[in-house]
Amino acid sequence: MSKKKFQRAYWISMLFLLLPFIFPLFEVANRPIPLILGLPFSLFWVCLWTFITFFVILIFYFIDPERRKGR
């Protein structure tokens, strides 16, 4: 994957991973019940998307073309 394609994929992914945290999509999760793992649904929503974002960034780290050049 070229550096330009990698950067484009990275920024598009980050944009889509940010959307569940902002107004229109967060309204889906903005309610106190049901409880999931003892957390209100809105807090669970934020934690879930934080972990998903972390794993997507980790994947991008491992497929980064500049990281591979250093080897």
Backbone torsions as a table, in degrees:
resi	resn	phi	psi	omega
1	MET	NA	132.3	179.5
2	SER	-73.2	162.1	-178.3
3	LYS	-62.9	-39.3	-178.6
4	LYS	-66.0	-43.3	177.7
5	LYS	-64.5	-39.7	179.4
6	PHE	-61.5	-46.9	-179.4
7	GLN	-64.0	-40.5	179.0
8	ARG	-63.6	-45.6	179.5
9	ALA	-62.8	-39.2	-179.7
10	TYR	-62.7	-50.1	-176.2
11	TRP	-69.0	-36.1	176.9
12	ILE	-65.6	-42.2	178.0
13	SER	-62.3	-44.0	-179.9
14	MET	-64.5	-36.3	177.2
15	LEU	-63.2	-46.1	179.9
16	PHE	-68.1	-30.7	178.0
17	LEU	-76.8	-18.2	176.9
18	LEU	-81.6	-28.8	-174.7
19	LEU	-56.0	-40.1	-179.7
20	PRO	-64.7	-11.9	-179.7
21	PHE	-92.0	-13.7	-173.9
22	ILE	-103.9	172.0	-164.8
23	PHE	-43.3	-63.3	-169.4
24	PRO	-63.1	-40.9	-178.0
25	LEU	-83.0	-27.7	178.7
26	PHE	-69.2	-23.8	178.0
27	GLU	-60.7	-26.6	176.4
28	VAL	-62.1	-37.5	-174.6
29	ALA	-101.4	-3.1	-173.2
30	ASN	-82.0	75.3	176.0
31	ARG	-151.6	149.4	-174.9
32	PRO	-78.8	-23.2	179.9
33	ILE	-123.8	147.1	12.2
34	PRO	-82.1	162.8	173.7
35	LEU	-88.1	131.5	177.4
36	ILE	-123.9	120.9	-175.8
37	LEU	55.3	32.2	178.7
38	GLY	80.7	3.8	-179.4
39	LEU	-107.7	144.9	171.2
40	PRO	-59.8	152.4	-173.8
41	PHE	-58.7	-37.3	-179.1
42	SER	-64.7	-39.2	178.0
43	LEU	-70.3	-39.7	176.0
44	PHE	-60.5	-40.8	179.2
45	TRP	-58.3	-47.3	-179.5
46	VAL	-65.0	-44.3	178.8
47	CYS	-63.5	-42.7	179.8
48	LEU	-59.5	-49.4	-178.2
49	TRP	-70.5	-27.1	174.5
50	THR	-66.4	-44.0	177.8
51	PHE	-66.7	-40.7	178.0
52	ILE	-61.2	-43.9	178.5
53	THR	-61.5	-42.4	178.1
54	PHE	-58.5	-46.5	-177.9
55	PHE	-69.6	-33.3	176.2
56	VAL	-67.1	-42.0	177.1
57	ILE	-63.9	-37.8	177.1
58	LEU	-63.0	-41.2	176.6
59	ILE	-62.6	-44.9	178.3
60	PHE	-63.3	-33.9	177.2
61	TYR	-61.1	-44.0	-177.0
62	PHE	-74.9	-23.1	178.6
63	ILE	-101.3	6.9	180.0
64	ASP	-59.7	122.5	-178.5
65	PRO	-66.0	-31.3	179.3
66	GLU	-72.6	-30.1	177.0
67	ARG	-67.4	-36.8	-179.9
68	ARG	-70.1	-30.8	179.4
69	LYS	-64.3	-30.4	-178.5
70	GLY	-69.7	-15.9	-177.1
71	ARG	-80.6	NA	NA
